Amino acid sequence: MTWPTALPASRVPDPRDAPGLRWGVIGTGWIAERFVSALQRLTTQEVVAVGSRTLGSAQTFAERFEIARAHGSYEDLVADPEVDVVYVATPHNRHRPHAGLALEAGKHVLVEKPITLNATEAQELADLASARSLFCAEALWPLFTPKFDVIRQVLDAGVLGEISTVIGSYGTWFDADHRIQRHDLAGGPLLDLGTYPLSLTGWVLGAPDEVVARGTEAPSGVNGQVSALLGYASGARGIVHTSILASTPVLLVIAGSEATLTIPDGFSLPGPFSVLRTDGERLDYTEPLIEYDGLAYQAADVARRITAGELETPYRPLRESVATMALIDEIRRQIGQVWDEER
Ligand SMILES: NC(=O)c1ccc[n+]([C@@H]2O[C@H](COP(=O)([O-])OP(=O)(O)OC[C@H]3O[C@@H](n4cnc5c(N)ncnc54)[C@H](OP(=O)(O)O)[C@@H]3O)[C@@H](O)[C@H]2O)c1
């Protein structure tokens, strides 16, 4: 592999160029606000309806974002004939039922991460979408951004050489009253934060041949942190740590025989990364720090796929979502974490 003189350009098109679809949103929480805001300011996508468990919340959200219709139930939202595609932004343990509701109603669906609680549920959603010929994807949004498309090209070109090590860390301290502290909402760091480094380790190295995981309980009773060692027959290793007990760097390192790619703190958000060759030669990637405005890229990709009649996106195929959930299932088995829905 000849060392490149510069990093490749992103191939991700401008989100404004995607055909406009009519979106309905399930849930009116933290990420729903950011998603709708990014769509409205940075794409031609139209949010035409919002659904909440309570009509009041739906109306407040609809007024704030000037959305035409507010529904007081998720059932009414998915039945809305004006909606082409549903974005599911409810807690993890509601993803399977709410995405299923949308698919059963004949709507395409983008589901927040983690796609479901476990691999069985993820496969059920994939099968349902396929049987109905509807689009379905997990909103693992970094993979849709220009930064990760540049990284994708660096990996595909073999710039790093033989990859031996992936290190992923994602720790954020949370208040005692945050939903992440609630077992009944599938709390703890694993599904919420760990999803990113685990998905990305799988993206780089594939499914591990061996997993060793250890966890620590949080004062709230949910798992507080998990460390996982992923082993591969090739000798490669993935090392992932995720925590809600403390804020650690949100860091991703992909290291090979030729060079090391480092995404410094905030790897899941738009921002810089570097590729450092073993002899000290270095390439740097920079881009505007637009934070959650980056959500526009995944919405635009979903609109393009649906308009083209595609049922999945190559940025996050459902088989990769299922594989990530299978890995998380194994980690949970080792740390003794069982969700209420699985009992
Ligand atoms: N992509 C990202 O960067 C990102 C960032 C944060 C979160 N997320 C994901 O998005 C999902 C939602 O997270 P969030 O932080 O937005 O949560 P949140 O602020 O608590 O919002 C969740 C919403 O889900 C609805 N809901 C339905 N059933 C619920 C229940 N039993 N308890 C509580 N709320 C319920 C509520 O809306 P109504 O009251 O209107 O029904 C609530 O506002 C999670 O799966 C998380 O992993 C993704």
The ligand as a Gaussian input file, in Angstrom:
#p B3LYP/6-31G(d) Opt

LIG

0 1
 N      -28.557000       8.876000      18.199000
 C      -28.147000       9.436000      19.329000
 O      -27.146000      10.141000      19.386000
 C      -28.968000       9.205000      20.556000
 C      -28.812000      10.060000      21.648000
 C      -29.637000       9.870000      22.765000
 C      -30.536000       8.822000      22.776000
 N      -30.611000       7.967000      21.710000
 C      -31.540000       6.829000      21.735000
 O      -32.856000       7.320000      21.598000
 C      -33.746000       6.613000      22.444000
 C      -34.476000       7.636000      23.322000
 O      -33.528000       8.298000      24.130000
 P      -33.806000       9.765000      24.738000
 O      -32.572000      10.161000      25.427000
 O      -34.358000      10.643000      23.683000
 O      -34.915000       9.412000      25.826000
 P      -36.003000      10.358000      26.475000
 O      -35.557000      11.781000      26.471000
 O      -36.373000       9.737000      27.764000
 O      -37.236000      10.246000      25.464000
 C      -37.861000       9.018000      25.228000
 C      -39.297000       9.284000      24.785000
 O      -39.912000       8.011000      24.571000
 C      -41.283000       8.061000      24.901000
 N      -41.604000       6.900000      25.765000
 C      -42.362000       5.846000      25.394000
 N      -42.469000       4.954000      26.373000
 C      -41.769000       5.452000      27.410000
 C      -41.536000       4.991000      28.719000
 N      -42.024000       3.829000      29.151000
 N      -40.784000       5.749000      29.537000
 C      -40.256000       6.903000      29.094000
 N      -40.460000       7.404000      27.852000
 C      -41.209000       6.684000      27.017000
 C      -41.523000       9.401000      25.576000
 O      -42.219000      10.203000      24.653000
 P      -43.786000      10.512000      24.823000
 O      -43.969000      10.858000      26.265000
 O      -43.993000      11.626000      23.900000
 O      -44.540000       9.285000      24.447000
 C      -40.138000       9.973000      25.831000
 O      -40.109000      11.358000      25.680000
 C      -32.911000       5.621000      23.233000
 O      -33.074000       4.330000      22.725000
 C      -31.469000       6.083000      23.043000
 O      -30.538000       5.020000      22.943000
 C      -29.865000       8.167000      20.607000

